[in-house]
Amino acid sequence: MSHRLLKENIKKHVRINSKDLDTICSFFEPKYIKKKEFLLTQGDIYKFEGFVLEGCFRVFTIDKKGNENVLHFASKDWWLMDIDSFMNQTPSHLNIQALEDSQVLLISRTDKLALYESVPIVEKLFRIMSQKAIVAWQRRLIRNHSLTAQERYIHFIENYPKIASKLTDRQTSSYLGITHEFLSKIKRSKK
């Protein structure tokens, strides 16, 4: 399995020499995940961070009533993590499930911490990526509070067409925070 896509992703965030880039990539282990298989189950401790090479994942919680609430998706060239469980080694509140046969590169917490020591630019890399993730979460919160459900749906399908095309209506409605029936009504009104 090639680390080419990971290298390209890293170079989008920081200037890095090829030796350090190769060192970073050497810490990532490949893993194949079959459709519907879980990379993380709520209550387990997340021992790896992942980078998606192929496929698509959904990150979701299950509330006390048994309802699934999708927080986000991760597809090719995206990072996949539960930062709280990974960094604090506490039981996760999240589930991470493959929506299709997928390939990921995983790095353990121990290896990531070792990289921080041996390749100093790694701290800058993950700081920049964390800041970008926080910005994305903030923008999503603002959209959820300021846009109508129809506007959120349009934003989602226009900005993430590759992900949207892989989802069931139930997964999409869970992500948007609306009922499946209301999503059907929105889709009918767009025609």
Stockholm file with secondary structure:
# STOCKHOLM 1.0

chainA/1-191         MSHRLLKENIKKHVRINSKDLDTICSFFEPKYIKKKEFLLTQGDIYKFEGFVLEGCFRVFTIDKKGNENVLHFASKDWWLMDIDSFMNQTPSHLNIQALEDSQVLLISRTDKLALYESVPIVEKLFRIMSQKAIVAWQRRLIRNHSLTAQERYIHFIENYPKIASKLTDRQTSSYLGITHEFLSKIKRSKK
#=GR chainA/1-191 SS CCCHHHHHHHHHHCCCCHHHHHHHHHTCEEEEECTTCEEECTTSBCCEEEEEEESEEEEEEECTTSCEEEEEEEETTCEECCHHHHHHCCBCSCEEEESSSEEEEEEEHHHHHHHHHHCTHHHHHHHHHHHHHHHHHHHHHHHHHHSCHHHHHHHHHHHCHHHHTTCCHHHHHHHHTSCHHHHHHHHHHHC
#=GC SS_cons         CCCHHHHHHHHHHCCCCHHHHHHHHHTCEEEEECTTCEEECTTSBCCEEEEEEESEEEEEEECTTSCEEEEEEEETTCEECCHHHHHHCCBCSCEEEESSSEEEEEEEHHHHHHHHHHCTHHHHHHHHHHHHHHHHHHHHHHHHHHSCHHHHHHHHHHHCHHHHTTCCHHHHHHHHTSCHHHHHHHHHHHC
//
